[in-house]
Amino acid sequence: MDAFLESHSLNEVKYYLMVRACAACGKGPRSLQDGGLSGRRDQTVTAVARCDNCGRTQELSFRYECDVPGEGAEAETINPSPQPSRIVDLSQWLSLFYLLLESTWRAPAGPAVRHNGFRAALCLGEALKFYGDDELPPAWAFFSPEGQAAFRDHPEKFARQFLRDMQSKLPSLPKMAQRVDRDNATRNRSWWQFWKPQRERRKQPNA
């Protein structure tokens, strides 16, 4: 089992598993097993992940800084601090952003698409936390071999203004969060809760 990996939240752990290559086959992604988070005590946790390619299961140990409060969109928070991730590098956050965004193009509009769009925007926000005052990110923002190679070969794709331009084309995070919460509220309502307001309107004079 690996030594403790430092994360900001359990949500960040789940994203890390999506981008970390399997130690056995070098591919992935890896999925968190059902009930795969155990030993939560003193903000440490063991994650049991299964490679979607070869099926190998591995345990990884994490130390995380905070439990994400709330429900709905608030519960999707990855990192409430302005500090960048220590386990998912800039290139990997961008890979997650493109992956989630692409999933919204392939599916019909609906709650799942809006949810993935919100998650994509959160990943892009995490990528932007690596930037200082310069237009290009520092070298330490890439701590995966794939990320280092991508930055070396195509630095223009990591220009801060390029990422901000993509971010500007998305709805604002508060607006996306409102849509996610609205979808969750609608999904959790029983059938009679939809019917009752219509019945009450019919009872009103001149309705």
Secondary structure, 3 states (H helix, E strand, C coil): CCCCEEECCHHHHHHHHHHCCCCCCCCCCEEEEEEEEEEEECCEEEEEEEECCCCCEEEEEEEECCCCCCCHHHHHCCCCCCCCCCCCCHHHHHHHHHHHHHHHHHCCCCHHHHHHHHHHHHHHHHHHCCCCCCCCCCHHHCCCHHHHHHHHHCHHHHCHHHHHHHHHCCCCHHHHHHHHHHHHHHHCCCHHHHHHHHHHHHHCCCC
